[in-house]
Amino acid sequence: MGIKDVWHKINKDNWDRKEYFDHYFYENPCTYNVTVKIDITNLKNKSYRLYPVMLYCITTLVNRHAEFRYSIDRNL
């Protein structure tokens, strides 16, 4: 399955998240940051390279939530 198989164009006029998008894109542009303490003892004990493993874990968890699976294609 390629990236084109999972991306869908959104009709923003009928989108149920339009109000949130407009607010955070036009009225209150922002970024999203989180700081949390997590126990990575098991990862360190297995001698995994920390950065690639953390990228995998974070992106896997974030992608479980549909609200975070959006992107903007400025060419459209």
Backbone as XML, in Angstrom:
<?xml version="1.0"?>
<chain id="A" units="angstrom">
  <residue number="1" name="MET">
    <atom name="N" x="0.850" y="-1.179" z="0.000"/>
    <atom name="CA" x="0.000" y="0.000" z="0.000"/>
    <atom name="C" x="0.893" y="1.238" z="0.000"/>
  </residue>
  <residue number="2" name="GLY">
    <atom name="N" x="0.713" y="2.095" z="-0.992"/>
    <atom name="CA" x="1.505" y="3.318" z="-1.086"/>
    <atom name="C" x="0.839" y="4.470" z="-0.364"/>
  </residue>
  <residue number="3" name="ILE">
    <atom name="N" x="1.549" y="5.579" z="-0.263"/>
    <atom name="CA" x="1.030" y="6.753" z="0.439"/>
    <atom name="C" x="-0.226" y="7.288" z="-0.229"/>
  </residue>
  <residue number="4" name="LYS">
    <atom name="N" x="-0.342" y="7.164" z="-1.548"/>
    <atom name="CA" x="-1.531" y="7.653" z="-2.245"/>
    <atom name="C" x="-2.777" y="6.847" z="-1.879"/>
  </residue>
  <residue number="5" name="ASP">
    <atom name="N" x="-2.580" y="5.610" z="-1.393"/>
    <atom name="CA" x="-3.707" y="4.761" z="-1.016"/>
    <atom name="C" x="-4.337" y="5.169" z="0.307"/>
  </residue>
  <residue number="6" name="VAL">
    <atom name="N" x="-3.621" y="5.908" z="1.128"/>
    <atom name="CA" x="-4.138" y="6.241" z="2.458"/>
    <atom name="C" x="-4.505" y="7.715" z="2.605"/>
  </residue>
  <residue number="7" name="TRP">
    <atom name="N" x="-4.214" y="8.550" z="1.623"/>
    <atom name="CA" x="-4.525" y="9.973" z="1.701"/>
    <atom name="C" x="-5.845" y="10.250" z="0.996"/>
  </residue>
  <residue number="8" name="HIS">
    <atom name="N" x="-6.671" y="11.069" z="1.626"/>
    <atom name="CA" x="-7.961" y="11.443" z="1.067"/>
    <atom name="C" x="-8.103" y="12.956" z="1.126"/>
  </residue>
  <residue number="9" name="LYS">
    <atom name="N" x="-8.540" y="13.545" z="0.034"/>
    <atom name="CA" x="-8.771" y="14.982" z="0.017"/>
    <atom name="C" x="-10.027" y="15.282" z="0.825"/>
  </residue>
  <residue number="10" name="ILE">
    <atom name="N" x="-9.961" y="16.321" z="1.638"/>
    <atom name="CA" x="-11.072" y="16.708" z="2.505"/>
    <atom name="C" x="-11.788" y="17.909" z="1.902"/>
  </residue>
  <residue number="11" name="ASN">
    <atom name="N" x="-13.102" y="17.831" z="1.843"/>
    <atom name="CA" x="-13.907" y="18.991" z="1.473"/>
    <atom name="C" x="-14.096" y="19.791" z="2.757"/>
  </residue>
  <residue number="12" name="LYS">
    <atom name="N" x="-13.311" y="20.841" z="2.896"/>
    <atom name="CA" x="-13.295" y="21.584" z="4.159"/>
    <atom name="C" x="-14.653" y="22.200" z="4.500"/>
  </residue>
  <residue number="13" name="ASP">
    <atom name="N" x="-15.439" y="22.538" z="3.503"/>
    <atom name="CA" x="-16.741" y="23.152" z="3.770"/>
    <atom name="C" x="-17.699" y="22.220" z="4.512"/>
  </residue>
  <residue number="14" name="ASN">
    <atom name="N" x="-17.548" y="20.905" z="4.305"/>
    <atom name="CA" x="-18.424" y="19.926" z="4.956"/>
    <atom name="C" x="-17.717" y="19.118" z="6.044"/>
  </residue>
  <residue number="15" name="TRP">
    <atom name="N" x="-16.509" y="19.490" z="6.360"/>
    <atom name="CA" x="-15.677" y="18.728" z="7.298"/>
    <atom name="C" x="-16.111" y="19.014" z="8.727"/>
  </residue>
  <residue number="16" name="ASP">
    <atom name="N" x="-16.246" y="17.974" z="9.537"/>
    <atom name="CA" x="-16.706" y="18.160" z="10.921"/>
    <atom name="C" x="-15.663" y="18.835" z="11.804"/>
  </residue>
  <residue number="17" name="ARG">
    <atom name="N" x="-14.419" y="18.965" z="11.346"/>
    <atom name="CA" x="-13.381" y="19.630" z="12.135"/>
    <atom name="C" x="-13.026" y="21.013" z="11.575"/>
  </residue>
  <residue number="18" name="LYS">
    <atom name="N" x="-13.833" y="21.532" z="10.649"/>
    <atom name="CA" x="-13.568" y="22.816" z="9.999"/>
    <atom name="C" x="-13.400" y="23.945" z="11.013"/>
  </residue>
  <residue number="19" name="GLU">
    <atom name="N" x="-14.268" y="23.996" z="11.994"/>
    <atom name="CA" x="-14.211" y="25.062" z="12.994"/>
    <atom name="C" x="-12.874" y="25.042" z="13.742"/>
  </residue>
  <residue number="20" name="TYR">
    <atom name="N" x="-12.401" y="23.856" z="14.108"/>
    <atom name="CA" x="-11.122" y="23.747" z="14.813"/>
    <atom name="C" x="-9.962" y="24.119" z="13.893"/>
  </residue>
  <residue number="21" name="PHE">
    <atom name="N" x="-10.008" y="23.628" z="12.661"/>
    <atom name="CA" x="-8.951" y="23.940" z="11.705"/>
    <atom name="C" x="-8.844" y="25.445" z="11.504"/>
  </residue>
  <residue number="22" name="ASP">
    <atom name="N" x="-9.955" y="26.092" z="11.218"/>
    <atom name="CA" x="-9.933" y="27.536" z="10.964"/>
    <atom name="C" x="-9.405" y="28.304" z="12.168"/>
  </residue>
  <residue number="23" name="HIS">
    <atom name="N" x="-9.814" y="27.900" z="13.350"/>
    <atom name="CA" x="-9.359" y="28.602" z="14.553"/>
    <atom name="C" x="-7.840" y="28.510" z="14.698"/>
  </residue>
  <residue number="24" name="TYR">
    <atom name="N" x="-7.299" y="27.289" z="14.614"/>
    <atom name="CA" x="-5.868" y="27.116" z="14.852"/>
    <atom name="C" x="-4.999" y="27.435" z="13.647"/>
  </residue>
  <residue number="25" name="PHE">
    <atom name="N" x="-5.566" y="27.483" z="12.462"/>
    <atom name="CA" x="-4.778" y="27.810" z="11.281"/>
    <atom name="C" x="-4.776" y="29.309" z="11.004"/>
  </residue>
  <residue number="26" name="TYR">
    <atom name="N" x="-5.919" y="29.949" z="11.186"/>
    <atom name="CA" x="-6.047" y="31.372" z="10.839"/>
    <atom name="C" x="-6.044" y="32.300" z="12.055"/>
  </residue>
  <residue number="27" name="GLU">
    <atom name="N" x="-6.791" y="31.955" z="13.097"/>
    <atom name="CA" x="-6.969" y="32.868" z="14.228"/>
    <atom name="C" x="-5.897" y="32.739" z="15.304"/>
  </residue>
  <residue number="28" name="ASN">
    <atom name="N" x="-5.461" y="31.524" z="15.567"/>
    <atom name="CA" x="-4.512" y="31.298" z="16.646"/>
    <atom name="C" x="-3.480" y="30.253" z="16.225"/>
  </residue>
  <residue number="29" name="PRO">
    <atom name="N" x="-2.619" y="30.594" z="15.242"/>
    <atom name="CA" x="-1.637" y="29.611" z="14.788"/>
    <atom name="C" x="-0.757" y="29.139" z="15.949"/>
  </residue>
  <residue number="30" name="CYS">
    <atom name="N" x="-0.550" y="27.860" z="15.999"/>
    <atom name="CA" x="0.227" y="27.330" z="17.113"/>
    <atom name="C" x="0.964" y="26.064" z="16.698"/>
  </residue>
  <residue number="31" name="THR">
    <atom name="N" x="1.797" y="25.606" z="17.589"/>
    <atom name="CA" x="2.466" y="24.323" z="17.441"/>
    <atom name="C" x="2.025" y="23.438" z="18.591"/>
  </residue>
  <residue number="32" name="TYR">
    <atom name="N" x="2.369" y="22.201" z="18.511"/>
    <atom name="CA" x="1.967" y="21.250" z="19.541"/>
    <atom name="C" x="3.214" y="20.636" z="20.145"/>
  </residue>
  <residue number="33" name="ASN">
    <atom name="N" x="3.369" y="20.759" z="21.452"/>
    <atom name="CA" x="4.511" y="20.192" z="22.168"/>
    <atom name="C" x="4.023" y="19.471" z="23.402"/>
  </residue>
  <residue number="34" name="VAL">
    <atom name="N" x="4.700" y="18.394" z="23.729"/>
    <atom name="CA" x="4.368" y="17.626" z="24.922"/>
    <atom name="C" x="5.660" y="17.209" z="25.604"/>
  </residue>
  <residue number="35" name="THR">
    <atom name="N" x="5.692" y="17.307" z="26.906"/>
    <atom name="CA" x="6.810" y="16.797" z="27.676"/>
    <atom name="C" x="6.254" y="15.821" z="28.697"/>
  </residue>
  <residue number="36" name="VAL">
    <atom name="N" x="6.738" y="14.603" z="28.638"/>
    <atom name="CA" x="6.276" y="13.567" z="29.579"/>
    <atom name="C" x="7.466" y="12.745" z="30.038"/>
  </residue>
  <residue number="37" name="LYS">
    <atom name="N" x="7.321" y="12.159" z="31.210"/>
    <atom name="CA" x="8.330" y="11.224" z="31.699"/>
    <atom name="C" x="7.883" y="9.819" z="31.328"/>
  </residue>
  <residue number="38" name="ILE">
    <atom name="N" x="8.786" y="9.074" z="30.683"/>
    <atom name="CA" x="8.477" y="7.695" z="30.332"/>
    <atom name="C" x="9.641" y="6.803" z="30.742"/>
  </residue>
  <residue number="39" name="ASP">
    <atom name="N" x="9.316" y="5.574" z="31.060"/>
    <atom name="CA" x="10.330" y="4.599" z="31.467"/>
    <atom name="C" x="10.827" y="3.868" z="30.217"/>
  </residue>
  <residue number="40" name="ILE">
    <atom name="N" x="12.073" y="4.095" z="29.842"/>
    <atom name="CA" x="12.643" y="3.448" z="28.656"/>
    <atom name="C" x="13.702" y="2.418" z="29.047"/>
  </residue>
  <residue number="41" name="THR">
    <atom name="N" x="13.620" y="1.924" z="30.262"/>
    <atom name="CA" x="14.609" y="0.954" z="30.747"/>
    <atom name="C" x="14.707" y="-0.251" z="29.830"/>
  </residue>
  <residue number="42" name="ASN">
    <atom name="N" x="13.560" y="-0.805" z="29.403"/>
    <atom name="CA" x="13.582" y="-1.985" z="28.534"/>
    <atom name="C" x="14.284" y="-1.707" z="27.211"/>
  </residue>
  <residue number="43" name="LEU">
    <atom name="N" x="14.082" y="-0.517" z="26.669"/>
    <atom name="CA" x="14.754" y="-0.167" z="25.412"/>
    <atom name="C" x="16.264" y="-0.068" z="25.607"/>
  </residue>
  <residue number="44" name="LYS">
    <atom name="N" x="16.659" y="0.548" z="26.698"/>
    <atom name="CA" x="18.089" y="0.709" z="26.961"/>
    <atom name="C" x="18.750" y="-0.639" z="27.242"/>
  </residue>
  <residue number="45" name="ASN">
    <atom name="N" x="18.041" y="-1.530" z="27.924"/>
    <atom name="CA" x="18.604" y="-2.843" z="28.244"/>
    <atom name="C" x="18.789" y="-3.706" z="26.999"/>
  </residue>
  <residue number="46" name="LYS">
    <atom name="N" x="18.050" y="-3.447" z="25.931"/>
    <atom name="CA" x="18.157" y="-4.228" z="24.701"/>
    <atom name="C" x="19.170" y="-3.625" z="23.734"/>
  </residue>
  <residue number="47" name="SER">
    <atom name="N" x="19.816" y="-2.575" z="24.139"/>
    <atom name="CA" x="20.845" y="-1.918" z="23.338"/>
    <atom name="C" x="20.328" y="-1.407" z="21.997"/>
  </residue>
  <residue number="48" name="TYR">
    <atom name="N" x="19.057" y="-1.028" z="21.964"/>
    <atom name="CA" x="18.513" y="-0.417" z="20.753"/>
    <atom name="C" x="19.076" y="0.992" z="20.621"/>
  </residue>
  <residue number="49" name="ARG">
    <atom name="N" x="19.153" y="1.466" z="19.388"/>
    <atom name="CA" x="19.525" y="2.869" z="19.168"/>
    <atom name="C" x="18.307" y="3.704" z="19.545"/>
  </residue>
  <residue number="50" name="LEU">
    <atom name="N" x="18.483" y="4.583" z="20.498"/>
    <atom name="CA" x="17.362" y="5.286" z="21.122"/>
    <atom name="C" x="16.563" y="6.161" z="20.151"/>
  </residue>
  <residue number="51" name="TYR">
    <atom name="N" x="17.225" y="6.969" z="19.346"/>
    <atom name="CA" x="16.509" y="7.912" z="18.485"/>
    <atom name="C" x="15.573" y="7.212" z="17.491"/>
  </residue>
  <residue number="52" name="PRO">
    <atom name="N" x="16.017" y="6.220" z="16.731"/>
    <atom name="CA" x="15.094" y="5.546" z="15.811"/>
    <atom name="C" x="13.937" y="4.841" z="16.521"/>
  </residue>
  <residue number="53" name="VAL">
    <atom name="N" x="14.217" y="4.242" z="17.663"/>
    <atom name="CA" x="13.159" y="3.553" z="18.405"/>
    <atom name="C" x="12.129" y="4.544" z="18.921"/>
  </residue>
  <residue number="54" name="MET">
    <atom name="N" x="12.575" y="5.683" z="19.425"/>
    <atom name="CA" x="11.639" y="6.687" z="19.932"/>
    <atom name="C" x="10.804" y="7.267" z="18.797"/>
  </residue>
  <residue number="55" name="LEU">
    <atom name="N" x="11.412" y="7.509" z="17.634"/>
    <atom name="CA" x="10.647" y="7.987" z="16.481"/>
    <atom name="C" x="9.557" y="6.981" z="16.101"/>
  </residue>
  <residue number="56" name="TYR">
    <atom name="N" x="9.913" y="5.720" z="16.070"/>
    <atom name="CA" x="8.937" y="4.682" z="15.735"/>
    <atom name="C" x="7.798" y="4.663" z="16.764"/>
  </residue>
  <residue number="57" name="CYS">
    <atom name="N" x="8.146" y="4.651" z="18.041"/>
    <atom name="CA" x="7.129" y="4.590" z="19.101"/>
    <atom name="C" x="6.196" y="5.804" z="19.062"/>
  </residue>
  <residue number="58" name="ILE">
    <atom name="N" x="6.767" y="6.975" z="18.949"/>
    <atom name="CA" x="5.960" y="8.201" z="18.958"/>
    <atom name="C" x="5.050" y="8.263" z="17.744"/>
  </residue>
  <residue number="59" name="THR">
    <atom name="N" x="5.584" y="8.005" z="16.554"/>
    <atom name="CA" x="4.747" y="8.097" z="15.358"/>
    <atom name="C" x="3.665" y="7.018" z="15.341"/>
  </residue>
  <residue number="60" name="THR">
    <atom name="N" x="3.981" y="5.832" z="15.861"/>
    <atom name="CA" x="2.981" y="4.764" z="15.929"/>
    <atom name="C" x="1.840" y="5.161" z="16.863"/>
  </residue>
  <residue number="61" name="LEU">
    <atom name="N" x="2.163" y="5.703" z="18.015"/>
    <atom name="CA" x="1.128" y="6.108" z="18.970"/>
    <atom name="C" x="0.312" y="7.292" z="18.463"/>
  </residue>
  <residue number="62" name="VAL">
    <atom name="N" x="0.968" y="8.288" z="17.906"/>
    <atom name="CA" x="0.256" y="9.466" z="17.398"/>
    <atom name="C" x="-0.686" y="9.067" z="16.265"/>
  </residue>
  <residue number="63" name="ASN">
    <atom name="N" x="-0.247" y="8.173" z="15.383"/>
    <atom name="CA" x="-1.071" y="7.779" z="14.245"/>
    <atom name="C" x="-2.269" y="6.916" z="14.618"/>
  </residue>
  <residue number="64" name="ARG">
    <atom name="N" x="-2.367" y="6.511" z="15.850"/>
    <atom name="CA" x="-3.564" y="5.791" z="16.313"/>
    <atom name="C" x="-4.760" y="6.734" z="16.468"/>
  </residue>
  <residue number="65" name="HIS">
    <atom name="N" x="-4.501" y="8.025" z="16.472"/>
    <atom name="CA" x="-5.547" y="9.030" z="16.669"/>
    <atom name="C" x="-5.808" y="9.754" z="15.349"/>
  </residue>
  <residue number="66" name="ALA">
    <atom name="N" x="-7.007" y="9.602" z="14.819"/>
    <atom name="CA" x="-7.361" y="10.197" z="13.520"/>
    <atom name="C" x="-7.181" y="11.714" z="13.518"/>
  </residue>
  <residue number="67" name="GLU">
    <atom name="N" x="-7.362" y="12.348" z="14.654"/>
    <atom name="CA" x="-7.253" y="13.809" z="14.732"/>
    <atom name="C" x="-5.858" y="14.314" z="14.376"/>
  </residue>
  <residue number="68" name="PHE">
    <atom name="N" x="-4.851" y="13.463" z="14.475"/>
    <atom name="CA" x="-3.475" y="13.867" z="14.187"/>
    <atom name="C" x="-3.026" y="13.455" z="12.790"/>
  </residue>
  <residue number="69" name="ARG">
    <atom name="N" x="-3.873" y="12.809" z="12.011"/>
    <atom name="CA" x="-3.477" y="12.283" z="10.696"/>
    <atom name="C" x="-3.890" y="13.210" z="9.559"/>
  </residue>
  <residue number="70" name="TYR">
    <atom name="N" x="-3.447" y="14.440" z="9.611"/>
    <atom name="CA" x="-3.772" y="15.397" z="8.559"/>
    <atom name="C" x="-2.512" y="16.086" z="8.083"/>
  </residue>
  <residue number="71" name="SER">
    <atom name="N" x="-2.556" y="16.525" z="6.823"/>
    <atom name="CA" x="-1.455" y="17.281" z="6.254"/>
    <atom name="C" x="-2.046" y="18.277" z="5.261"/>
  </residue>
  <residue number="72" name="ILE">
    <atom name="N" x="-1.303" y="19.301" z="4.948"/>
    <atom name="CA" x="-1.761" y="20.312" z="4.006"/>
    <atom name="C" x="-0.886" y="20.249" z="2.767"/>
  </residue>
  <residue number="73" name="ASP">
    <atom name="N" x="-1.519" y="20.143" z="1.616"/>
    <atom name="CA" x="-0.806" y="20.177" z="0.348"/>
    <atom name="C" x="-1.074" y="21.538" z="-0.282"/>
  </residue>
  <residue number="74" name="ARG">
    <atom name="N" x="-0.115" y="22.409" z="-0.199"/>
    <atom name="CA" x="-0.286" y="23.783" z="-0.686"/>
    <atom name="C" x="-0.369" y="23.850" z="-2.210"/>
  </residue>
  <residue number="75" name="ASN">
    <atom name="N" x="-0.090" y="22.749" z="-2.898"/>
    <atom name="CA" x="-0.177" y="22.726" z="-4.364"/>
    <atom name="C" x="-1.591" y="22.497" z="-4.849"/>
  </residue>
  <residue number="76" name="LEU">
    <atom name="N" x="-2.508" y="22.167" z="-3.973"/>
    <atom name="CA" x="-3.898" y="21.908" z="-4.394"/>
    <atom name="C" x="-4.721" y="23.170" z="-4.336"/>
  </residue>
</chain>
